[in-house]
Amino acid sequence: MWQREMIVHPSDLEVGNYVLRLDIPWIDTPFPLQGVLIDSEETLAWFVEHCEWVVIDYERSSVPPRQRRPMPERKKNKDVPAPASSDPDHPVNALRGQRLDKDSVGVALRAYGLLDNQARHLIRGFAQQGTIEIKTAERVVAELAGYLQQNLAAMVWLTRIKDRDDYTAQHSINSAILALGLAHALEWSPDQIEVAGMAALLHDVGNVEIDQEILQKPDLLTEEEYRQIKTHTTRGYDLLSKRDEVNSLVALAALEHHERCDGRGYPYGKGATDLHPISKLVAIVDVYDAVTSERSYRTARSHHDALGILWRGRDHKFDRAMVETFIQFMGWVAPGTLVRLSNGDLAVVEETNIVHGFYPIVRRLEHGGAGYRAGERMDLAELKDSENNHLIHIEEVLPDGAHGVNVKALLVAVLD
């Protein structure tokens, strides 16, 4: 047996190596999880460019170790600016260091409720009368942008509180919130951010013309039913493009949000160079919210699972740079995330830390006769032994609602 772990210079890495640790915080990387298998030359090049040293876990690598060479000394180029992920004031870090408190959660809950009702009215009116109240849609996006500026952490958290009775409307609101956040993280102009929000809000409007029994079918779709589902992109485009007051890019996103960079999407099999950035952005937030939502045909998956799907799909399905920015923006954990700690306890993240991204402030959950209740507040970054080693870390990020935990009710109760 070879040594399980070995510290090497990044120039000694190979495709197939599993990187376990490195000299910079994982939160400053584009990778969704701590530990990553190098699966491409591009991923390998990232480590070479950004790291002084890395630790390889050979038991988790798919290639055997090669002769270790002495690590050359390499100094950081002081003339090279720090990456955006290291700048706490960069928009991509807007969620880092934010916390959920009584005021932000209260305002966000009221705002989300009002906007959700408006979205339901918008979708219902369109389904019944075939007309879109564009002014209502514009008002929803403008109000969302304002609330996000004041209560970003709470509003993003609320996108994970799912209600299955009206998936289309809630998915539209959640996608708009995430799109506004991602567009801001990408440093788009205010006008572009507004268009991104509107495109995400209306991207699935074509679904109102699809048989609802097919949309909510719990079993595997037939080939004909799947063909019907796929027409929502062209239906949405036709409906939106007829309205002079609708930005043409909003209609285009409805058409292209299921296209893929490798040309294997639908409806036309367009490739990366033919897709508009708005469509690429909406594709990412659409998948994230869909994966983390419970549907009639499958249970919701965790924040980590969704980020992993996006990460594995970078380049061939999704735009690489946008995926990496989205992962950095959302973070490994975010306020409101349900987690399992290394000691077995369940907890809810209350506040993240830009320096100690893997050791946030959490609220431990205690199990009683009537389910879980909020317990003590713990700063995992401060819990260390005499040798300065962390005592507790996050072992697993869980789907919202796992083990019957109502995160929304718990946080409202503890912050009230």
C-alpha positions, 0 to 999 in steps of 0.5 A, a space after each residue: 500500500 502506498 501512502 494515503 496522503 501526500 503533499 505535492 506541488 500543483 505541477 505534479 498533479 495529474 488528471 485522476 488525482 483526488 485533491 483533499 486539502 490545499 493552501 487556500 480556503 476551499 471557499 475561495 475555489 469554484 468547487 462546490 465541495 471540500 475535496 475534488 477529483 481532477 477530471 479535466 485538464 482545465 480543473 488541473 490548470 486551476 490548481 496550478 494557477 492558484 495554489 502553492 501546494 495541495 494534498 492528494 488522497 491516493 486512496 480516492 484517486 483513480 491513478 497511482 502515485 508517481 515519484 514525488 519531486 521536491 516542491 519548488 518555491 514559488 512566490 505569489 505575484 504581488 502585481 496580480 490582483 486577488 481573485 474576486 472570491 477573496 474580495 469580501 466586497 465583491 458582489 459574488 460574496 454578497 451572501 458571505 457573512 450575512 445572517 438571519 435575524 428577526 428583522 430580516 426574516 420577518 421582512 422577507 417572509 412578508 415580502 415573499 408572501 406578497 410577491 408569491 401571491 402576485 406571481 400566482 395571480 399572474 400565472 392564473 390570469 394567463 392560464 385563464 385568459 391567455 394574457 400576461 399582465 406585464 406591468 405586474 411582472 415588472 412590478 414583481 421584479 422591481 420589488 424583488 430587486 429592492 428586497 434582495 438589496 436589503 435582505 439578501 440572505 433571508 430572501 435567498 433562504 426562502 427560495 428553498 422553502 417549498 410549497 407543492 400546491 403551485 409549483 409553477 408560480 413558486 418556481 417562477 419567483 424562486 428563479 427570479 430571486 436566484 437570477 437577480 442574485 447571480 446577475 449581480 454576482 456576475 457584475 452585470 449592469 442594472 438594466 441587464 440584471 432587471 432583464 435577467 429577473 424578468 426572464 427567469 420570472 417568465 421562463 416557464 410561462 409556456 407550461 400553462 398551455 401544457 396538460 396539467 395531468 402530464 406536468 404533475 404525473 408521478 410516473 415515467 412519461 411516455 415519449 409523446 408526453 415528454 414531447 408535449 412537455 418540451 413544447 413549453 419552450 416554443 409556446 412560451 416564446 410565441 406568447 411573449 414575443 407577440 407582446 411589444 412591451 416584452 424585452 426580446 431577450 425575455 422571450 428568447 430565454 423562454 425559448 432557449 433555457 433548455 438548450 445546452 452548450 454541447 448542442 444536445 438540448 431542445 428545442 433546436 439543439 443550439 450550441 454554446 456560441 449560439 446561446 444568449 447569456 441571459 438564456 445560459 443564466 436562466 438555465 442554471 437557476 432553473 435547474 438549481 430550483 427544480 432539483 431542490 424542489 419536491 415534485 410529484 415524481 421525485 423528492 427534493 434533493 439537497 443544496 449540495 446535490 444541486 451544486 454538484 449537478 451544475 458542477 458536473 454539467 459545466 461546459 457540456 450542459 451549462 456555461 462554465 464561468 456562470 456555474 462557478 460564479 453561482 457556486 461561489 455566490 451560493 456558497 458551500 452552506 448558506 443561512 437557513 441550510 439544514 445540516 448534520 454535524 460531525 457529532 451526529 446532531 442536526 443544525 440550521 446555519 444562521 450565519 456564514 463566515 467569509 474566512 471560516 466558510 466550513 465552520 459557520 454559526 449554527 443553531 443546534 436542533 434538539 429532538 423532543 416529543 413534538 419533533 425538533 426544536 431550536 437549541 443552543 447557538 454554536 460558532 463552529 469556528 470557535 470550537 477548538 481543542 488545545 491544539 487549535 483543531 476544530 472539534 465539530 464540522 459540517 458532515 452533510 448538507 441535507 435537503 430542506 424538510 429532511 427528518 421532518 424538520 420545518 426549518 422555516 417554523 424553527 427559525 421564526 420561533 427562535 428569532 421571534 
